[in-house]
Amino acid sequence: MADTANAAPDNTAVRVALWRALHVQVDAPPHVLEDEVGLRLVAPDEGWRQRPDMHPVRTGRSRASIVARARFIEDLVEARARQGVSQYVLLGAGLDTFAQRRSGLTEGLRVFEVEQPGTQAWKRSRLVELGFAIPERLRFVPVDFEANESWLEQLVRAGFEPGRPAVVASAGVAMYLTKEAIAATLRQVAGLARGSTFVMSFMLPFEHVEPEERAGLEGAARGARAAGTPFISFFTPPELLALAREAGFADVQHVSAAQLTERYFAGRADGLRPSSGEELLVATT
C-alpha cells in the first residue's frame, strides 16, 4: 500500500477543482456546473486566481470542457438513476464532489470513488476537517494502479454488485493511459451487467483540433510531459467507437464538443464554449 502520510492530490486534480470553482466566480450565469466544494478542499493561497493556469480568458475553453463533461456525466447518472440504476463508479475520481453536492440524487444511489490511495486519503481527511459527513452510500475504493491492483476486484470488495447495472465514468484520465490499458478497461466494463453505461472523455489528435487551439493544447502537452504525466493516447471518434465495439458494448455513441456546446452553452453572450480537443464516448452494455 502506498504511503499516505504526506499524500496530496496531483496538480491535475487540483487544477480541475479550481477551474470548476473559477467557472462560478468569473463566468456569467447560467453556470453549467456549480461547484465550489473542490475549492474548499484545496484551500489554495489567497492569490490563486492570479496563477497563469487560472487566467480567465486564456483558460476559458479548457475550463468550459471541464464543467461540460462533468455536467454531461451527472445528467447521465440522473437519467439512469430514474431508470433504476443504483450504482455509480468514478474511475480516477480525483477531487470530484458529486457525493457532496448531489445528496438528494444519491439517496438511492451508491457512489464508488476509485482513486490512488494517497490522493484518496488526503481527500477523505479534508472532507472530515471541513465537516462533510461520509455517508454509507459513498464508498472510497483505493487502488494502487502502480502495483497493478485490479480496480474491479477492489470495487467488488467495497460492495459493488457486478450483476446489477451501473454507470461507470472516467473523465480526464484516458490521455494518460496506453491504448492497451484503455482497451482493457473497456473490456472490463463491457462485462458488467446488461444496461450498464460507460462514459469516458478522450483527446483528439492535434491535427483534428481547431487551428486556433492547437498551439495552446500542444503547450499543455509539453507541460504535462515536463511534469512527468505525459499525454499518451489520442483517438479520432471512429477509432474509439471501433475499440468500444470490439470490447463488447452493444451500443456506442460519440458526443462531440459541438454537441456539448449546443446543449450547455447555446446563446451565451460571452461566447464561452468547450475546447475542440476533448470529446466523449458513451457506451452501453
C-alpha positions in Angstrom: 0.0 0.0 0.0 1.3 3.5 -0.8 2.5 5.8 1.9 -0.3 8.3 2.5 1.2 10.2 5.4 2.3 13.1 3.2 -0.1 12.5 0.4 -1.6 15.3 -1.6 -3.6 15.3 -4.8 -1.7 15.8 -8.1 -1.6 19.1 -9.9 -4.1 18.0 -12.5 -6.8 17.1 -9.8 -6.2 20.5 -8.1 -6.4 22.4 -11.4 -9.7 20.7 -12.3 -11.2 21.6 -8.9 -10.1 25.2 -9.2 -11.4 25.6 -12.7 -14.8 24.3 -11.6 -14.8 27.0 -9.0 -13.5 29.6 -11.4 -16.4 28.9 -13.7 -18.8 30.0 -10.9 -16.7 33.0 -9.9 -15.7 34.6 -13.3 -18.1 33.3 -15.9 -21.5 34.8 -16.3 -24.6 32.8 -15.4 -26.2 30.5 -16.2 -23.4 28.2 -14.9 -23.1 24.8 -16.4 -22.0 23.4 -13.1 -22.0 24.9 -9.7 -19.1 23.5 -7.7 -17.0 25.4 -5.2 -16.6 22.4 -2.8 -13.4 21.4 -4.5 -12.1 24.9 -3.9 -12.7 24.4 -0.2 -10.9 21.1 -0.3 -7.9 22.6 -1.9 -7.8 25.8 0.1 -5.3 27.5 -2.2 -3.4 30.6 -1.3 -5.3 33.9 -1.5 -3.8 34.8 -4.9 -4.8 31.5 -6.6 -6.8 33.3 -9.3 -3.7 35.1 -10.4 -1.9 31.9 -11.3 -1.1 31.6 -15.0 -3.2 28.5 -15.4 -6.2 30.3 -13.9 -6.2 33.1 -16.5 -10.0 33.7 -17.1 -9.6 34.3 -20.8 -6.7 32.0 -21.9 -8.1 29.0 -19.9 -11.8 29.6 -20.9 -12.2 26.8 -23.3 -10.4 24.3 -21.2 -12.5 25.4 -18.2 -15.6 25.0 -20.2 -14.7 21.5 -21.2 -14.1 20.5 -17.6 -17.6 21.7 -16.5 -19.3 20.4 -19.7 -18.0 16.9 -19.3 -18.9 16.9 -15.5 -22.4 18.2 -16.2 -23.0 15.7 -19.0 -21.9 12.8 -16.8 -24.1 14.0 -13.9 -27.1 14.4 -16.2 -26.5 10.9 -17.5 -26.3 9.5 -14.0 -29.5 11.3 -13.0 -31.3 9.9 -16.1 -30.0 6.3 -15.5 -31.0 6.6 -11.8 -34.6 7.4 -12.8 -34.5 4.1 -14.8 -33.5 2.2 -11.7 -29.7 2.1 -11.9 -28.3 2.3 -8.4 -24.5 2.2 -8.7 -22.2 5.0 -9.9 -18.5 4.4 -10.3 -15.9 7.2 -10.8 -12.7 5.8 -12.2 -9.9 8.3 -11.3 -12.3 10.3 -9.1 -9.7 12.9 -8.1 -11.4 15.7 -6.1 -14.8 15.1 -7.6 -17.6 16.4 -5.3 -20.7 14.7 -6.8 -21.5 12.9 -3.5 -21.2 16.2 -1.5 -23.3 18.3 -3.9 -26.0 15.9 -5.1 -27.2 14.4 -1.8 -30.8 14.3 -3.0 -30.0 12.3 -6.0 -27.6 9.9 -4.2 -30.1 8.8 -1.6 -30.9 5.8 -3.8 -27.5 5.6 -5.5 -24.4 4.0 -4.2 -21.3 6.0 -5.3 -17.9 4.4 -5.6 -14.8 6.6 -6.0 -11.8 4.7 -7.4 -8.5 6.6 -6.9 -4.9 6.2 -5.9 -4.6 5.6 -2.1 -2.6 8.8 -1.3 -5.0 11.2 -3.1 -8.0 9.4 -1.6 -6.7 9.5 1.9 -5.9 13.2 1.6 -9.4 13.9 0.2 -11.2 11.9 2.9 -9.2 13.7 5.6 -10.1 17.1 4.1 -13.8 16.2 3.9 -13.8 15.3 7.6 -11.9 18.5 8.5 -14.5 20.6 6.7 -17.4 18.9 8.4 -18.7 16.9 5.4 -20.3 13.6 6.5 -19.1 10.4 4.8 -22.4 8.7 4.2 -22.7 4.9 3.9 -23.7 5.3 0.3 -20.3 6.8 -0.6 -17.6 4.1 -0.9 -13.9 5.0 -1.2 -12.1 2.4 -3.3 -8.3 3.0 -3.0 -6.5 1.2 -5.9 -2.7 1.2 -6.3 -2.5 1.2 -10.1 1.3 1.2 -9.9 1.2 -2.1 -8.1 -1.2 -3.5 -10.8 -4.1 -3.8 -8.4 -7.4 -4.7 -10.1 -9.8 -1.8 -9.8 -12.7 -4.2 -10.5 -11.7 -6.6 -7.7 -11.3 -3.8 -5.2 -14.6 -2.4 -6.3 -16.4 -5.6 -5.6 -14.7 -5.8 -2.2 -16.1 -2.4 -1.5 -19.7 -3.6 -2.1 -20.1 -3.1 -5.8 -22.5 -5.7 -7.3 -21.4 -6.6 -10.8 -24.7 -8.4 -11.5 -26.6 -5.1 -11.3 -26.3 -2.3 -13.9 -24.1 0.7 -13.2 -22.8 4.0 -14.6 -19.0 4.0 -14.8 -17.3 7.3 -15.6 -13.8 8.1 -16.5 -13.1 11.8 -17.1 -9.8 13.4 -17.8 -7.9 10.1 -17.5 -7.7 8.4 -20.9 -5.0 10.7 -22.3 -2.6 9.5 -19.6 -3.1 5.8 -20.3 -1.8 3.5 -23.0 -4.3 2.3 -25.6 -3.8 -1.2 -24.3 -4.9 -0.1 -20.8 -7.9 1.7 -22.2 -8.9 -1.4 -24.2 -8.6 -3.5 -21.1 -10.9 -1.1 -19.1 -13.4 -1.1 -21.9 -13.5 -4.9 -21.8 -13.9 -5.0 -18.1 -16.8 -2.5 -18.1 -18.4 -4.3 -21.1 -18.5 -7.4 -19.0 -20.7 -5.8 -16.4 -24.5 -6.3 -16.1 -26.7 -5.5 -19.1 -27.8 -1.9 -19.1 -24.5 -0.6 -17.7 -23.1 2.6 -19.2 -19.5 3.7 -19.6 -18.8 7.4 -20.3 -15.3 8.4 -21.0 -13.6 11.7 -22.1 -10.8 11.4 -24.7 -8.4 13.7 -26.5 -8.4 14.2 -30.3 -5.2 14.1 -32.2 -4.0 17.7 -32.5 -4.5 17.8 -36.3 -8.2 17.3 -35.6 -8.4 20.3 -33.3 -9.5 23.8 -34.4 -6.4 25.6 -35.7 -6.6 28.4 -33.1 -6.5 25.9 -30.3 -3.6 23.8 -31.4 -0.7 25.8 -30.1 -2.3 26.0 -26.6 -3.0 22.3 -26.5 0.5 21.5 -27.7 1.8 23.7 -24.9 -0.3 21.9 -22.4 1.1 18.6 -23.7 4.6 19.8 -23.3 3.8 21.0 -19.7 2.3 17.6 -18.9 5.4 15.8 -20.2 7.7 18.1 -18.2 5.6 17.3 -15.1 6.1 13.6 -15.6 2.5 13.0 -16.7 2.7 12.9 -20.5 -0.3 12.7 -22.7 -0.1 9.2 -24.2 -3.3 8.3 -26.0 -5.3 10.3 -28.6 -8.2 9.0 -30.6 -10.4 10.0 -33.5 -14.0 9.2 -32.8 -14.2 6.3 -35.3 -11.2 4.7 -33.7 -12.6 4.8 -30.2 -16.0 3.7 -31.3 -14.5 0.7 -33.0 -12.4 -0.1 -29.9 -15.6 0.0 -27.8 -17.5 -2.2 -30.2 -14.6 -4.7 -30.2 -14.7 -4.7 -26.3 -18.2 -6.0 -26.5 -20.5 -3.0 -26.0 -24.0 -3.3 -27.5 -24.3 0.5 -28.3 -21.7 3.1 -28.7 -22.1 6.8 -29.2 -19.8 9.8 -29.8 -20.6 13.1 -28.1 -18.8 15.9 -29.8 -17.6 19.2 -28.5 -20.1 20.9 -30.8 -22.9 18.9 -29.2 -21.8 19.9 -25.7 -21.7 23.5 -26.9 -25.2 23.3 -28.2 -26.5 21.5 -25.1 -24.9 23.7 -22.4 -23.6 26.9 -23.9 -26.1 28.0 -26.6 -27.0 31.7 -26.6 -24.2 32.8 -24.2 -23.3 36.5 -24.7 -19.7 35.8 -23.6 -19.1 33.1 -26.2 -17.8 30.6 -23.7 -17.6 27.1 -25.2 -15.7 23.9 -24.7 -12.3 23.0 -26.3 -12.5 21.2 -29.6 -9.7 18.9 -28.4 -11.8 16.8 -25.9 -14.9 14.8 -26.6 -16.9 11.9 -25.0 -17.6 8.3 -25.6 -20.9 6.8 -24.2 -21.1 3.0 -24.4 -23.8 0.8 -23.1 -23.8 -3.0 -22.5 
